Amino acid sequence: MISEEARAHEQRLRERRENPPEPPPGMDPTAASRLANAMYASWATDPGVSVSEVDAGGPRAVWVQVEGSRPDRVLVYFHGGGYMIGSADHVANMLGHIAAGAGCRALSVDYRLAPENPFPAAVDDARAAYRWLLDEGVEPGGIVVGGDSAGGALAIATQLAVRDEGLPLPAGSVPISPWADLRCVAPSWTTNAETDLVLTHERLSTLAGLYLRDADPNDPLASPVLGDYRGLPPMYVQASGYETLLDDCIAVTDNAARAGLDVRLDVFAGMQHVFQYCAGAMPEADDAIARIAGWVEERFSR
């Protein structure tokens, strides 16, 4: 049964979709990101996070910590926003809930955004942050990478990039609703078009073009659903039953299984895209976050 909190969240999304807020004239990407930050941060409760900025080998990042966070255990996280909006800050409260459950710190990375910085800028920044963390002395077995939506795909692409560079791989990855195929051709774009209140095919196709510019959408670092996953660490994928990216999540999971990975997929029926942002304010989000935290903690313990 879907909770009252989840139904209220769905109603807020429905109202926002039917009556989208008018952006101020001439709003630039930075201002748009600030609005996104405020919206997403308001969905999750504050679990008492401590946030501090850091230069992560080039890209700006923020450390997210709670009481009991271990410095030798790090979740490297890439925010969503279609490679166009959002920032490391807007996921801080959600990451605080994961950190509390897994006993780790989170490094939320501010990768460069399109259209000013098209592909592969985001991948380059993500790889730089991962390399920086290794240089800081964090063992690869103490690192898990994750992200949501575009950031979920970036978490996979980062692993492909660092593997091909010959760097040691992390202990695991947690892609949440990864936008893993920039061709936007999966059947769920049609079958879930009416139930997804966050994403539309028209909007994501436009964002894909702005991010790719002249790049090939078949490049596995842009569409990691097309990548060769052999040699990657275990992967835990979460998806929402109502979202148009559902088939991307399933395809990623199938690809991982064919490559011999230890992979798990949880699909949350009746939920919207990245409902996990509602951690602390929705039972279903709390359940999803607890599963992530438990899986991450288990990876660190091996």
VODREN-392578 format. One line per field, with one value per residue: residue in three letters; residue number from 1; x, y, z of N, C-alpha, C in turn. Coordinates in steps of 0.2 Angstrom, whole numbers, m for minus. Layout:
BEGIN
resn ala / ...
resi NUM / ...
n.c1 X / ...
n.c2 Y / ...
n.c3 Z / ...
ca.c1 X / ...
ca.c2 Y / ...
ca.c3 Z / ...
c.c1 X / ...
c.c2 Y / ...
c.c3 Z / ...
//
This chain:
BEGIN
resn met / ile / ser / glu / glu / ala / arg / ala / his / glu / gln / arg / leu / arg / glu / arg / arg / glu / asn / pro / pro / glu / pro / pro / pro / gly / met / asp / pro / thr / ala / ala / ser / arg / leu / ala / asn / ala / met / tyr / ala / ser / trp / ala / thr / asp / pro / gly / val / ser / val / ser / glu / val / asp / ala / gly / gly / pro / arg / ala / val / trp / val / gln / val / glu / gly / ser / arg / pro / asp / arg / val / leu / val / tyr / phe / his / gly / gly / gly / tyr / met / ile / gly / ser / ala / asp / his / val / ala / asn / met / leu / gly / his / ile / ala / ala / gly / ala / gly / cys / arg / ala / leu / ser / val / asp / tyr / arg / leu / ala / pro / glu / asn / pro / phe / pro / ala / ala / val / asp / asp / ala / arg / ala / ala / tyr / arg / trp / leu / leu / asp / glu / gly / val / glu / pro / gly / gly / ile / val / val / gly / gly / asp / ser / ala / gly / gly / ala / leu / ala / ile / ala / thr / gln / leu / ala / val / arg / asp / glu / gly / leu / pro / leu / pro / ala / gly / ser / val / pro / ile / ser / pro / trp / ala / asp / leu / arg / cys / val / ala / pro / ser / trp / thr / thr / asn / ala / glu / thr / asp / leu / val / leu / thr / his / glu / arg / leu / ser / thr / leu / ala / gly / leu / tyr / leu / arg / asp / ala / asp / pro / asn / asp / pro / leu / ala / ser / pro / val / leu / gly / asp / tyr / arg / gly / leu / pro / pro / met / tyr / val / gln / ala / ser / gly / tyr / glu / thr / leu / leu / asp / asp / cys / ile / ala / val / thr / asp / asn / ala / ala / arg / ala / gly / leu / asp / val / arg / leu / asp / val / phe / ala / gly / met / gln / his / val / phe / gln / tyr / cys / ala / gly / ala / met / pro / glu / ala / asp / asp / ala / ile / ala / arg / ile / ala / gly / trp / val / glu / glu / arg / phe / ser / arg
resi 1 / 2 / 3 / 4 / 5 / 6 / 7 / 8 / 9 / 10 / 11 / 12 / 13 / 14 / 15 / 16 / 17 / 18 / 19 / 20 / 21 / 22 / 23 / 24 / 25 / 26 / 27 / 28 / 29 / 30 / 31 / 32 / 33 / 34 / 35 / 36 / 37 / 38 / 39 / 40 / 41 / 42 / 43 / 44 / 45 / 46 / 47 / 48 / 49 / 50 / 51 / 52 / 53 / 54 / 55 / 56 / 57 / 58 / 59 / 60 / 61 / 62 / 63 / 64 / 65 / 66 / 67 / 68 / 69 / 70 / 71 / 72 / 73 / 74 / 75 / 76 / 77 / 78 / 79 / 80 / 81 / 82 / 83 / 84 / 85 / 86 / 87 / 88 / 89 / 90 / 91 / 92 / 93 / 94 / 95 / 96 / 97 / 98 / 99 / 100 / 101 / 102 / 103 / 104 / 105 / 106 / 107 / 108 / 109 / 110 / 111 / 112 / 113 / 114 / 115 / 116 / 117 / 118 / 119 / 120 / 121 / 122 / 123 / 124 / 125 / 126 / 127 / 128 / 129 / 130 / 131 / 132 / 133 / 134 / 135 / 136 / 137 / 138 / 139 / 140 / 141 / 142 / 143 / 144 / 145 / 146 / 147 / 148 / 149 / 150 / 151 / 152 / 153 / 154 / 155 / 156 / 157 / 158 / 159 / 160 / 161 / 162 / 163 / 164 / 165 / 166 / 167 / 168 / 169 / 170 / 171 / 172 / 173 / 174 / 175 / 176 / 177 / 178 / 179 / 180 / 181 / 182 / 183 / 184 / 185 / 186 / 187 / 188 / 189 / 190 / 191 / 192 / 193 / 194 / 195 / 196 / 197 / 198 / 199 / 200 / 201 / 202 / 203 / 204 / 205 / 206 / 207 / 208 / 209 / 210 / 211 / 212 / 213 / 214 / 215 / 216 / 217 / 218 / 219 / 220 / 221 / 222 / 223 / 224 / 225 / 226 / 227 / 228 / 229 / 230 / 231 / 232 / 233 / 234 / 235 / 236 / 237 / 238 / 239 / 240 / 241 / 242 / 243 / 244 / 245 / 246 / 247 / 248 / 249 / 250 / 251 / 252 / 253 / 254 / 255 / 256 / 257 / 258 / 259 / 260 / 261 / 262 / 263 / 264 / 265 / 266 / 267 / 268 / 269 / 270 / 271 / 272 / 273 / 274 / 275 / 276 / 277 / 278 / 279 / 280 / 281 / 282 / 283 / 284 / 285 / 286 / 287 / 288 / 289 / 290 / 291 / 292 / 293 / 294 / 295 / 296 / 297 / 298 / 299 / 300 / 301 / 302
n.c1 4 / 3 / 10 / 2 / 11 / 18 / 8 / 4 / 16 / 16 / 5 / 10 / 19 / 11 / 4 / 14 / 18 / 7 / 5 / 18 / 31 / 35 / 50 / 61 / 64 / 77 / 84 / 99 / 109 / 115 / 106 / 95 / 99 / 100 / 87 / 83 / 91 / 85 / 72 / 74 / 81 / 72 / 64 / 69 / 72 / 83 / 96 / 105 / 117 / 134 / 142 / 155 / 166 / 177 / 191 / 191 / 202 / 201 / 187 / 174 / 168 / 158 / 160 / 150 / 145 / 140 / 137 / 148 / 152 / 164 / 181 / 188 / 179 / 170 / 156 / 156 / 147 / 136 / 126 / 109 / 100 / 99 / 112 / 112 / 107 / 106 / 117 / 131 / 126 / 112 / 109 / 113 / 106 / 99 / 110 / 115 / 107 / 110 / 123 / 122 / 116 / 126 / 137 / 147 / 157 / 151 / 156 / 151 / 150 / 153 / 151 / 155 / 143 / 132 / 124 / 136 / 147 / 149 / 148 / 163 / 164 / 158 / 161 / 175 / 177 / 171 / 179 / 192 / 189 / 187 / 200 / 207 / 203 / 208 / 222 / 222 / 223 / 213 / 207 / 203 / 194 / 187 / 178 / 163 / 154 / 141 / 125 / 111 / 99 / 104 / 116 / 117 / 120 / 132 / 139 / 141 / 148 / 159 / 166 / 169 / 178 / 188 / 192 / 197 / 207 / 216 / 216 / 213 / 198 / 182 / 173 / 160 / 145 / 131 / 119 / 105 / 90 / 96 / 100 / 103 / 104 / 106 / 100 / 87 / 77 / 70 / 57 / 49 / 48 / 37 / 27 / 27 / 24 / 13 / 12 / 24 / 28 / 38 / 48 / 49 / 49 / 51 / 58 / 69 / 76 / 79 / 88 / 98 / 103 / 109 / 119 / 127 / 130 / 140 / 144 / 143 / 129 / 130 / 142 / 149 / 153 / 144 / 131 / 130 / 123 / 127 / 139 / 154 / 154 / 162 / 173 / 169 / 165 / 153 / 135 / 122 / 106 / 93 / 76 / 61 / 44 / 35 / 42 / 49 / 62 / 63 / 66 / 79 / 85 / 83 / 89 / 103 / 105 / 103 / 114 / 124 / 123 / 125 / 138 / 144 / 143 / 140 / 125 / 110 / 93 / 81 / 64 / 53 / 37 / 24 / 31 / 38 / 51 / 67 / 62 / 68 / 74 / 66 / 69 / 67 / 55 / 46 / 39 / 42 / 53 / 62 / 63 / 70 / 82 / 87 / 90 / 99 / 110 / 112 / 117 / 128 / 136 / 139 / 147 / 158 / 163 / 169
n.c2 m6 / 11 / 25 / 38 / 49 / 47 / 48 / 62 / 68 / 64 / 71 / 84 / 84 / 82 / 94 / 103 / 99 / 102 / 115 / 123 / 132 / 148 / 153 / 166 / 180 / 178 / 169 / 161 / 146 / 144 / 150 / 143 / 131 / 134 / 135 / 122 / 116 / 121 / 115 / 101 / 99 / 102 / 92 / 81 / 77 / 85 / 76 / 80 / 84 / 88 / 99 / 103 / 112 / 106 / 105 / 94 / 88 / 96 / 98 / 106 / 100 / 93 / 88 / 77 / 73 / 64 / 62 / 49 / 45 / 37 / 40 / 33 / 27 / 30 / 36 / 41 / 53 / 57 / 70 / 71 / 79 / 80 / 83 / 96 / 105 / 107 / 103 / 99 / 101 / 100 / 87 / 84 / 82 / 70 / 61 / 62 / 54 / 41 / 41 / 40 / 28 / 19 / 22 / 30 / 43 / 55 / 60 / 73 / 77 / 91 / 91 / 98 / 107 / 105 / 117 / 124 / 116 / 103 / 85 / 76 / 82 / 80 / 67 / 68 / 76 / 68 / 57 / 63 / 67 / 55 / 49 / 59 / 56 / 43 / 47 / 54 / 44 / 36 / 19 / 9 / m1 / 5 / 13 / 17 / 21 / 31 / 38 / 48 / 47 / 56 / 57 / 44 / 37 / 43 / 38 / 24 / 26 / 32 / 22 / 14 / 22 / 24 / 10 / 8 / 16 / 10 / 12 / 7 / m1 / 4 / m3 / m5 / 0 / 11 / 14 / 25 / 25 / 27 / 37 / 30 / 28 / 39 / 39 / 38 / 28 / 18 / 6 / 10 / 24 / 26 / 17 / 21 / 35 / 42 / 40 / 44 / 58 / 67 / 66 / 69 / 63 / 72 / 83 / 76 / 72 / 84 / 88 / 78 / 81 / 94 / 91 / 81 / 88 / 87 / 74 / 56 / 47 / 34 / 31 / 23 / 30 / 40 / 35 / 23 / 11 / 4 / 0 / m11 / m21 / m30 / m35 / m25 / m19 / m26 / m21 / m11 / m8 / 4 / 7 / 16 / 11 / 19 / 27 / 34 / 30 / 17 / 5 / 8 / 6 / m8 / m13 / m9 / m17 / m30 / m30 / m30 / m42 / m51 / m48 / m55 / m49 / m47 / m42 / m32 / m28 / m17 / m13 / m1 / m1 / 10 / 21 / 38 / 45 / 46 / 46 / 44 / 55 / 60 / 56 / 52 / 59 / 51 / 35 / 25 / 30 / 30 / 17 / 13 / 20 / 14 / 1 / 4 / 10 / m2 / m11 / m4 / m3 / m16 / m19 / m11 / m19 / m30
n.c3 0 / m4 / 4 / 14 / 13 / 2 / m8 / m6 / m10 / m24 / m28 / m26 / m36 / m47 / m48 / m50 / m62 / m70 / m68 / m70 / m62 / m67 / m73 / m69 / m80 / m92 / m84 / m79 / m80 / m67 / m58 / m61 / m56 / m42 / m39 / m41 / m31 / m20 / m20 / m21 / m9 / 0 / 1 / 8 / 25 / 37 / 43 / 52 / 46 / 42 / 32 / 21 / 10 / m4 / m14 / m26 / m34 / m44 / m49 / m39 / m24 / m10 / 6 / 15 / 31 / 45 / 63 / 68 / 56 / 46 / 42 / 32 / 24 / 10 / 1 / m15 / m24 / m37 / m42 / m49 / m63 / m77 / m83 / m83 / m73 / m55 / m41 / m31 / m18 / m17 / m14 / m1 / 11 / 8 / 6 / 19 / 26 / 21 / 24 / 38 / 40 / 34 / 40 / 35 / 26 / 13 / m3 / m12 / m29 / m38 / m54 / m70 / m79 / m94 / m105 / m107 / m104 / m112 / m115 / m115 / m102 / m89 / m86 / m86 / m75 / m65 / m65 / m61 / m48 / m42 / m44 / m36 / m24 / m22 / m22 / m10 / m1 / 2 / 2 / m12 / m8 / 1 / m5 / m13 / m27 / m33 / m38 / m45 / m58 / m71 / m64 / m59 / m71 / m73 / m63 / m67 / m79 / m75 / m68 / m79 / m86 / m77 / m75 / m88 / m88 / m80 / m67 / m49 / m45 / m37 / m22 / m25 / m34 / m34 / m43 / m45 / m52 / m66 / m79 / m92 / m106 / m118 / m131 / m129 / m131 / m126 / m122 / m110 / m111 / m118 / m112 / m99 / m99 / m95 / m81 / m76 / m67 / m67 / m77 / m95 / m112 / m122 / m115 / m110 / m121 / m127 / m118 / m119 / m131 / m129 / m120 / m127 / m138 / m152 / m150 / m150 / m146 / m144 / m138 / m125 / m113 / m113 / m115 / m104 / m104 / m115 / m112 / m109 / m96 / m90 / m77 / m68 / m51 / m39 / m41 / m36 / m41 / m40 / m45 / m50 / m51 / m58 / m67 / m82 / m85 / m82 / m90 / m94 / m82 / m80 / m91 / m88 / m77 / m83 / m92 / m83 / m77 / m88 / m89 / m79 / m66 / m49 / m46 / m41 / m42 / m37 / m39 / m35 / m33 / m40 / m37 / m39 / m50 / m43 / m30 / m18 / m14 / m4 / 9 / 26 / 26 / 20 / 20 / 11 / 4 / 15 / 17 / 5 / 6 / 17 / 12 / 3 / 11 / 19 / 10 / 5 / 17 / 19 / 8 / 11 / 22 / 17
ca.c1 0 / 7 / 9 / m1 / 16 / 20 / 2 / 5 / 22 / 14 / 1 / 14 / 23 / 6 / 2 / 20 / 18 / 1 / 6 / 25 / 33 / 38 / 57 / 62 / 66 / 84 / 87 / 105 / 109 / 117 / 100 / 91 / 102 / 98 / 80 / 83 / 94 / 80 / 66 / 76 / 84 / 66 / 60 / 72 / 74 / 90 / 98 / 111 / 123 / 140 / 144 / 161 / 168 / 184 / 193 / 192 / 206 / 199 / 180 / 172 / 164 / 157 / 160 / 144 / 146 / 136 / 140 / 149 / 155 / 171 / 184 / 190 / 173 / 167 / 152 / 157 / 140 / 135 / 119 / 105 / 98 / 100 / 118 / 111 / 105 / 108 / 123 / 133 / 123 / 105 / 108 / 116 / 102 / 98 / 116 / 116 / 103 / 114 / 129 / 121 / 115 / 131 / 143 / 152 / 156 / 149 / 159 / 146 / 154 / 150 / 154 / 153 / 136 / 130 / 127 / 143 / 152 / 146 / 151 / 164 / 166 / 156 / 165 / 182 / 177 / 170 / 186 / 196 / 187 / 189 / 208 / 209 / 201 / 214 / 228 / 221 / 225 / 207 / 208 / 198 / 189 / 183 / 175 / 157 / 151 / 133 / 122 / 104 / 97 / 111 / 122 / 118 / 123 / 139 / 143 / 143 / 153 / 166 / 169 / 171 / 183 / 194 / 195 / 201 / 214 / 220 / 215 / 209 / 190 / 179 / 170 / 154 / 141 / 124 / 115 / 98 / 86 / 101 / 98 / 109 / 104 / 104 / 96 / 80 / 73 / 67 / 49 / 46 / 47 / 30 / 23 / 26 / 23 / 7 / 13 / 30 / 26 / 45 / 52 / 46 / 53 / 53 / 63 / 76 / 79 / 82 / 94 / 103 / 106 / 113 / 124 / 131 / 132 / 142 / 146 / 139 / 125 / 132 / 148 / 147 / 153 / 138 / 126 / 134 / 120 / 130 / 146 / 156 / 154 / 167 / 178 / 167 / 163 / 146 / 131 / 115 / 102 / 86 / 71 / 54 / 39 / 31 / 46 / 50 / 68 / 63 / 69 / 86 / 88 / 83 / 95 / 109 / 105 / 104 / 121 / 129 / 122 / 128 / 146 / 146 / 143 / 135 / 120 / 104 / 89 / 75 / 60 / 48 / 30 / 20 / 35 / 41 / 58 / 71 / 58 / 73 / 75 / 61 / 72 / 65 / 48 / 41 / 41 / 45 / 60 / 66 / 65 / 75 / 88 / 90 / 92 / 106 / 114 / 114 / 121 / 135 / 140 / 141 / 153 / 164 / 165 / 172
ca.c2 0 / 17 / 29 / 45 / 54 / 46 / 51 / 69 / 69 / 63 / 77 / 90 / 84 / 83 / 101 / 106 / 97 / 105 / 122 / 124 / 138 / 152 / 155 / 173 / 181 / 178 / 164 / 157 / 139 / 144 / 152 / 137 / 126 / 136 / 133 / 114 / 114 / 122 / 111 / 94 / 99 / 103 / 85 / 77 / 80 / 86 / 71 / 83 / 84 / 93 / 100 / 107 / 112 / 104 / 105 / 87 / 87 / 100 / 100 / 107 / 95 / 94 / 82 / 76 / 69 / 64 / 59 / 42 / 44 / 34 / 44 / 28 / 24 / 35 / 36 / 46 / 53 / 62 / 72 / 71 / 85 / 80 / 86 / 104 / 109 / 104 / 104 / 94 / 103 / 98 / 80 / 83 / 79 / 63 / 58 / 62 / 48 / 36 / 41 / 38 / 21 / 15 / 24 / 32 / 50 / 55 / 66 / 74 / 81 / 97 / 91 / 104 / 106 / 108 / 117 / 127 / 111 / 97 / 78 / 72 / 86 / 77 / 61 / 70 / 78 / 62 / 53 / 67 / 67 / 48 / 49 / 63 / 52 / 38 / 51 / 56 / 39 / 31 / 13 / 7 / m5 / 9 / 18 / 15 / 26 / 31 / 44 / 47 / 50 / 57 / 55 / 37 / 35 / 45 / 33 / 19 / 29 / 34 / 15 / 12 / 26 / 22 / 4 / 8 / 20 / 6 / 13 / 2 / 0 / 4 / m9 / m6 / 6 / 11 / 19 / 26 / 27 / 29 / 39 / 27 / 28 / 45 / 39 / 39 / 24 / 12 / 6 / 13 / 31 / 26 / 14 / 25 / 42 / 45 / 39 / 48 / 65 / 71 / 67 / 68 / 61 / 78 / 86 / 73 / 72 / 90 / 89 / 74 / 85 / 99 / 88 / 78 / 92 / 84 / 68 / 50 / 45 / 27 / 31 / 20 / 35 / 45 / 30 / 18 / 5 / 1 / m2 / m18 / m21 / m35 / m33 / m20 / m22 / m27 / m16 / m11 / m3 / 5 / 10 / 17 / 8 / 23 / 31 / 32 / 27 / 10 / 1 / 9 / 2 / m15 / m14 / m9 / m23 / m36 / m30 / m32 / m49 / m54 / m48 / m59 / m45 / m48 / m36 / m33 / m23 / m16 / m9 / 1 / 0 / 15 / 27 / 42 / 46 / 48 / 47 / 43 / 62 / 61 / 52 / 55 / 62 / 46 / 28 / 22 / 33 / 28 / 10 / 13 / 23 / 9 / m4 / 7 / 10 / m8 / m13 / 0 / m5 / m23 / m18 / m9 / m24 / m36
ca.c3 0 / m5 / 10 / 13 / 12 / m5 / m12 / m6 / m14 / m30 / m29 / m27 / m43 / m52 / m48 / m53 / m69 / m73 / m67 / m69 / m60 / m72 / m71 / m70 / m87 / m92 / m79 / m81 / m77 / m60 / m55 / m61 / m51 / m35 / m38 / m40 / m25 / m14 / m21 / m19 / m2 / 5 / 1 / 13 / 32 / 39 / 48 / 56 / 42 / 42 / 25 / 20 / 3 / m5 / m21 / m27 / m39 / m50 / m48 / m32 / m21 / m3 / 11 / 19 / 36 / 51 / 68 / 67 / 49 / 46 / 36 / 28 / 20 / 6 / m5 / m20 / m27 / m43 / m42 / m55 / m66 / m84 / m84 / m85 / m67 / m49 / m38 / m25 / m12 / m16 / m12 / 5 / 16 / 7 / 8 / 26 / 28 / 19 / 28 / 45 / 40 / 32 / 44 / 30 / 23 / 6 / m7 / m17 / m34 / m43 / m60 / m74 / m82 / m100 / m112 / m107 / m104 / m115 / m115 / m109 / m96 / m83 / m85 / m84 / m68 / m60 / m65 / m58 / m41 / m40 / m44 / m31 / m18 / m21 / m20 / m3 / 3 / 3 / m1 / m16 / m5 / 5 / m9 / m17 / m31 / m34 / m41 / m47 / m64 / m75 / m60 / m59 / m77 / m73 / m58 / m71 / m84 / m71 / m67 / m86 / m88 / m73 / m77 / m95 / m87 / m76 / m59 / m45 / m45 / m30 / m19 / m28 / m36 / m32 / m48 / m43 / m58 / m70 / m86 / m95 / m113 / m121 / m137 / m126 / m136 / m122 / m122 / m105 / m112 / m120 / m107 / m92 / m101 / m91 / m74 / m74 / m66 / m67 / m84 / m102 / m117 / m126 / m111 / m109 / m128 / m128 / m113 / m122 / m137 / m126 / m117 / m132 / m144 / m158 / m148 / m152 / m141 / m143 / m134 / m118 / m108 / m113 / m114 / m101 / m105 / m120 / m111 / m107 / m89 / m87 / m72 / m63 / m45 / m38 / m42 / m34 / m45 / m38 / m50 / m48 / m55 / m63 / m71 / m89 / m85 / m79 / m94 / m93 / m76 / m81 / m96 / m85 / m73 / m88 / m95 / m78 / m76 / m93 / m88 / m73 / m60 / m43 / m47 / m38 / m45 / m33 / m42 / m30 / m37 / m38 / m35 / m44 / m51 / m37 / m24 / m13 / m11 / 2 / 15 / 32 / 25 / 16 / 22 / 5 / 3 / 21 / 15 / m1 / 8 / 22 / 8 / 0 / 17 / 21 / 4 / 5 / 23 / 17 / 3 / 15 / 27 / 14
c.c1 4 / 5 / 5 / 5 / 18 / 14 / 3 / 11 / 20 / 9 / 4 / 17 / 17 / 4 / 8 / 20 / 13 / 2 / 14 / 27 / 36 / 45 / 57 / 65 / 74 / 88 / 93 / 105 / 111 / 110 / 95 / 93 / 100 / 91 / 79 / 85 / 88 / 74 / 68 / 78 / 78 / 62 / 63 / 73 / 81 / 92 / 104 / 118 / 128 / 142 / 150 / 164 / 175 / 185 / 195 / 196 / 204 / 191 / 179 / 168 / 163 / 157 / 153 / 145 / 141 / 140 / 141 / 152 / 162 / 175 / 187 / 185 / 170 / 162 / 153 / 150 / 140 / 128 / 116 / 104 / 99 / 106 / 118 / 110 / 107 / 115 / 125 / 129 / 116 / 104 / 111 / 112 / 100 / 104 / 118 / 113 / 107 / 120 / 128 / 119 / 121 / 138 / 149 / 152 / 154 / 153 / 154 / 150 / 150 / 153 / 152 / 147 / 136 / 125 / 134 / 149 / 149 / 150 / 158 / 166 / 164 / 160 / 172 / 182 / 176 / 176 / 191 / 195 / 189 / 196 / 210 / 208 / 206 / 220 / 228 / 222 / 219 / 208 / 202 / 192 / 185 / 179 / 169 / 155 / 144 / 131 / 115 / 103 / 103 / 117 / 123 / 121 / 131 / 143 / 145 / 149 / 160 / 170 / 172 / 178 / 189 / 197 / 199 / 207 / 218 / 220 / 212 / 202 / 188 / 176 / 164 / 151 / 134 / 121 / 108 / 95 / 91 / 98 / 104 / 109 / 101 / 101 / 89 / 75 / 69 / 60 / 46 / 45 / 40 / 25 / 22 / 25 / 18 / 8 / 19 / 28 / 33 / 48 / 47 / 51 / 56 / 59 / 69 / 79 / 82 / 89 / 100 / 107 / 111 / 119 / 129 / 134 / 134 / 144 / 141 / 135 / 127 / 138 / 146 / 148 / 148 / 132 / 129 / 130 / 123 / 137 / 147 / 158 / 159 / 172 / 176 / 165 / 155 / 142 / 124 / 111 / 95 / 82 / 64 / 49 / 36 / 35 / 48 / 57 / 69 / 67 / 76 / 89 / 88 / 88 / 102 / 110 / 106 / 111 / 125 / 129 / 126 / 136 / 148 / 146 / 138 / 131 / 113 / 100 / 83 / 70 / 54 / 42 / 27 / 24 / 37 / 48 / 61 / 67 / 62 / 75 / 71 / 63 / 70 / 58 / 44 / 44 / 45 / 52 / 65 / 68 / 70 / 82 / 91 / 93 / 99 / 111 / 117 / 119 / 128 / 139 / 143 / 147 / 159 / 167 / 168 / 179
c.c2 6 / 22 / 35 / 50 / 53 / 49 / 59 / 71 / 69 / 69 / 83 / 90 / 85 / 90 / 105 / 105 / 101 / 112 / 124 / 131 / 142 / 155 / 163 / 174 / 181 / 173 / 160 / 150 / 139 / 146 / 146 / 131 / 127 / 134 / 126 / 112 / 115 / 117 / 104 / 94 / 99 / 96 / 81 / 80 / 80 / 81 / 74 / 82 / 89 / 93 / 105 / 106 / 109 / 104 / 97 / 85 / 91 / 102 / 101 / 101 / 97 / 88 / 82 / 71 / 69 / 61 / 51 / 40 / 42 / 37 / 39 / 24 / 30 / 33 / 42 / 47 / 59 / 63 / 71 / 78 / 86 / 83 / 93 / 108 / 105 / 105 / 99 / 95 / 100 / 91 / 79 / 80 / 72 / 59 / 57 / 55 / 42 / 35 / 38 / 30 / 16 / 17 / 26 / 40 / 49 / 61 / 67 / 79 / 85 / 96 / 97 / 102 / 109 / 113 / 120 / 121 / 104 / 90 / 79 / 76 / 83 / 71 / 63 / 72 / 73 / 58 / 56 / 67 / 60 / 47 / 53 / 59 / 46 / 41 / 53 / 50 / 34 / 25 / 12 / 3 / m1 / 14 / 14 / 21 / 26 / 38 / 43 / 50 / 50 / 56 / 48 / 34 / 37 / 40 / 27 / 21 / 30 / 27 / 13 / 15 / 24 / 15 / 4 / 12 / 16 / 7 / 8 / 4 / 0 / m3 / m10 / 0 / 5 / 16 / 19 / 29 / 30 / 31 / 36 / 26 / 35 / 45 / 39 / 35 / 18 / 12 / 9 / 21 / 31 / 23 / 18 / 32 / 45 / 44 / 43 / 55 / 70 / 72 / 66 / 67 / 68 / 82 / 83 / 72 / 78 / 91 / 84 / 78 / 90 / 97 / 85 / 83 / 88 / 76 / 62 / 48 / 37 / 26 / 28 / 25 / 40 / 41 / 23 / 11 / 1 / m1 / m9 / m17 / m26 / m32 / m28 / m23 / m23 / m21 / m17 / m6 / m2 / 9 / 11 / 14 / 12 / 27 / 29 / 29 / 20 / 5 / 2 / 6 / m5 / m17 / m14 / m15 / m30 / m36 / m32 / m39 / m53 / m54 / m51 / m55 / m48 / m42 / m38 / m27 / m23 / m11 / m7 / 3 / 6 / 22 / 31 / 42 / 49 / 50 / 47 / 50 / 64 / 58 / 56 / 58 / 57 / 39 / 24 / 24 / 30 / 20 / 9 / 15 / 17 / 3 / m2 / 7 / 3 / m12 / m10 / m2 / m12 / m23 / m16 / m14 / m30 / m35
c.c3 0 / 1 / 9 / 11 / 4 / m10 / m12 / m10 / m22 / m32 / m30 / m34 / m48 / m53 / m51 / m60 / m73 / m73 / m66 / m67 / m66 / m70 / m73 / m77 / m87 / m87 / m82 / m78 / m69 / m56 / m55 / m56 / m44 / m34 / m37 / m34 / m19 / m14 / m18 / m11 / 3 / 5 / 7 / 20 / 33 / 44 / 53 / 52 / 43 / 35 / 24 / 13 / 2 / m12 / m22 / m33 / m46 / m49 / m40 / m30 / m13 / 0 / 15 / 24 / 41 / 57 / 67 / 60 / 50 / 40 / 31 / 23 / 17 / 1 / m9 / m24 / m32 / m43 / m49 / m58 / m73 / m87 / m85 / m78 / m61 / m47 / m33 / m19 / m11 / m14 / m5 / 10 / 15 / 8 / 15 / 29 / 26 / 23 / 35 / 45 / 38 / 36 / 40 / 29 / 16 / 3 / m12 / m22 / m38 / m50 / m65 / m78 / m90 / m100 / m112 / m107 / m106 / m113 / m118 / m103 / m90 / m81 / m83 / m77 / m63 / m59 / m61 / m50 / m38 / m39 / m38 / m24 / m16 / m19 / m13 / 2 / 5 / m1 / m6 / m13 / 0 / 2 / m13 / m21 / m32 / m37 / m43 / m54 / m69 / m71 / m59 / m65 / m76 / m68 / m62 / m76 / m81 / m70 / m74 / m88 / m83 / m74 / m83 / m94 / m83 / m69 / m56 / m45 / m38 / m28 / m22 / m31 / m35 / m37 / m46 / m49 / m63 / m77 / m91 / m102 / m116 / m128 / m135 / m131 / m132 / m122 / m116 / m106 / m115 / m115 / m101 / m93 / m96 / m84 / m72 / m73 / m66 / m74 / m90 / m107 / m121 / m122 / m111 / m116 / m129 / m124 / m116 / m127 / m134 / m123 / m122 / m136 / m150 / m156 / m150 / m146 / m140 / m140 / m127 / m113 / m108 / m112 / m111 / m102 / m110 / m119 / m109 / m100 / m86 / m83 / m67 / m57 / m44 / m39 / m39 / m37 / m41 / m44 / m47 / m53 / m60 / m67 / m78 / m90 / m83 / m83 / m95 / m87 / m77 / m86 / m93 / m81 / m77 / m90 / m89 / m77 / m81 / m92 / m82 / m66 / m55 / m43 / m44 / m41 / m40 / m37 / m37 / m34 / m35 / m36 / m41 / m45 / m45 / m31 / m17 / m10 / m5 / 8 / 21 / 32 / 22 / 18 / 17 / 4 / 9 / 19 / 10 / 2 / 13 / 18 / 5 / 5 / 19 / 16 / 4 / 11 / 22 / 13 / 7 / 20 / 24 / 13
//
